[in-house]
Amino acid sequence: MLISHNRITKLEKEVSKLQLENTELRRKILLDTTELTTIEFDVVRTKIIGRDPANINGFLLIDKGKDEKLYVNQPVVSVAGLVGRIKYVSTGYSIVETIDNRGFAVSAVDQETGVHGIVKQRGSLYFDFIKTRDEVHIGDSIVTSGMSNIFPEGILIGTVSRISTNHDLYFKPVQLTPSVNINQILSVYVLFSSDTSRPMAVPLNNAVTSDITEHAP
């Protein structure tokens, strides 16, 4: 079948556009690339094809899996910031544990002040283990610190929205507004690092797996 010159030109433009979008995505994902020069990675776009009901468990079902060489603990992001990590991989799909899952935690840092802590989901998203004397301000951007073998440094997690005024506590509760609204996104990106080590697959509770897949379109 012959392809017209106009069609070829159109396809070439689409390829160029996708390449530019990929470059822009990398720039947006990594807020501070100065410390990431030794980390090489690719991104793979995936569609969300299922969610757990009412986002009770904070899991997403995506349309890529073993065939695309996805593996457990891969970082998952959107152009707005951190979404979560791969929890389970199968043929044709994978399950993502998102920042809305109550078991989710990630090492983080205040991009403005350099204060380190742990971001945890506790019904709301919190920047934990912040001492009362530590400088953290409303509106500060909290990003991944890179102090793990899962998440690269500099991915936006959220912004500080509330700080407790109770100074009797050794640690002050710092609440975040997530940079990504999990309920509104339709697609996500999986990061492939140059690190070739792959953790063993961790099976999810069968009830959770079936509950998500049953609600897939």
Buried (B, 14 or more C-beta within 10 A) or exposed (E): EEEEEEEEEEEEEEEEEEEEEBEEBBEBBBBEBEEBEEBEBEBBBBEBBBBBEEBEBBBBBBBBBBEBEBBBBBBBBBBBBBBBBBBBBBEEBBBBBBBBBEEBBBBBBBBBEEBBBBBBBEEBBBBBBBEEEBEBEEEBBBBBBBEBEBBBBBBBBBBBBEBBEEEEEEEBBBBBBBBBEBEEBEEBBBBBBEEEEEEEBEEBEEEBBEBBBEEEE
